[in-house]
Amino acid sequence: MDATPSAPGTRVAGRSQYPLYAVLTAHGISLAGNSMTYLAVPWFVLETTGSATQTGIAAAASFLPILLSMTFGGVLVDRIGYRRASVIADLFGAAMVALIPLLHIAGMLTFPTLLALVFLGAAFDVPGNAAREALLPALAQRSGMSIERASSVLEVVERGARMAGAPLAGVLIALIGPVNVLLVDAGTFVLAALIVAVSGAPRSKPAATRESYLAGLLQGFTFLWRDRLLRSIALLLAVTNMLDVAYVSVVLPVYGDEVLSGAGAVGLLIGTSAVAGVAGGIAFGAVAHRLPRRLLFTVVFMLVGLPRCLVLAAEPALPLIFIVVAATGFCAGMINPILRTAQYHRIPENMRARGLGAISAAAFAMVPLGPIVGGGLISYAGLTGTLLIFACVYAVATFSLVPFKVWREIDATPSGSRTDPQEKQ
């Protein structure tokens, strides 16, 4: 797809870091805009309709297209080209978001129209994100940065953008109101599109193929299924992502109500974990990427879900809970860069968006079950029992990394890709 196919991390002449950091900046702006949308749209609906039911439906319309676009969008991104797909996705998202306040001001916005706009805008978010992620290996290669370090920078950008987007939206809603915030939000997508357009990222031509859309779609999932490591990663993430969503959306609120001092403490715990995750991503890029990936992945994965659930089940003093949550968040910040590195090394360049999309779709397939599982277990086994059950599942998932030989392949690296030229200077 991209202009100069090569193994991720390979050294090239004429290094330039500008395209890499330009695309990462655009990625962060676009993700921050997404976070603003997720808060601004429900707030807009609540303020203009006063209906909690319609507010909930509008919020659901923001999330429902995500899994669909993970599944079906990768083929289009591979065929359109990564840079072009990123620009189109952000401009389309900007148009959908901007039409909400503009039609409202004109007195032409009905609730079904709003849902359609929200759905269509969200449907283009994931393909745009996938396009920028698919550009990363070529941009890292051009900049002289190893794919491990580039993946860690991407992780820090993503965590930081999502962490900043919602609070920024909250402040702006208080200052200028949700209608104006949606216009600002649309502007973030336009800005992201312009940055990518002038970034100097490789121009990729639409893939010349005679295969049908369905054949291209199946090719991505077939590749995932036949690659033992990628299949194992997707299965592991499907289970643990479901538990993580249950933990954040159900277990923590109940824990805050029954054990802690309320929602304020829960919010601080979530914020602490988020900040620690950014620190973990930075640590991986600065130092930890030099360690064997399988060993590091096993250790940090072991220190995320299992200790957190055991400590919360013991109901210790709040300072100890904060320490454990910070430590587990720090370790969690290293997981995605390790897994992304393995994915970039194994997915062919001409189907990178399809491959990444197939993995994401599989990894998030069980996420909608998370709140249901969490709520059901709390009703059946109680809060402490649920935390112990979660701990057992995390333990099984963690210790599966040790005996199975497939996880040794996480250290496999194409020739030349583990060396970061910057580290030799």
ABEGO torsion letter per residue (X at the ends): XBABBBBBGBBBBGBBAAAAAAAAAAAAAAAAAAAAAAAAAAAAAAAAAGBAAAAAAAAAAAAAAAAAAAAAAAAAAAAAEAAAAAAAAAAAAAAAAAAAAAAAAAGABBAAAAAAAAAAAAAAAAAAAAAAAAAAAAAAAAAGBBAAAAAAAAAAAAAAAAAAAAAAAAAAAAAAEAAAAAAAAAAAAAAAAAAAAAAGBBBBBBBBBABBAAAAAAAAAAAAAABAAAAAAAAAAAAAAAAAAAAAAAAAAAAAAAABAEAAAAAAAAAAAAAAAAAAAAAAAAAAAABBAAAAAAAAAAABAAAAAAAAAAGBBAAAAAAAAAAAAAAAAAAAAAAAAAAAAABBAAAAAAAAAAAAAAAAAAAAAAAAAAAAAAAAAEAAAAAAAAAAAAAAAAAAAAABAAAAAAABBBBGAABBAAAAX
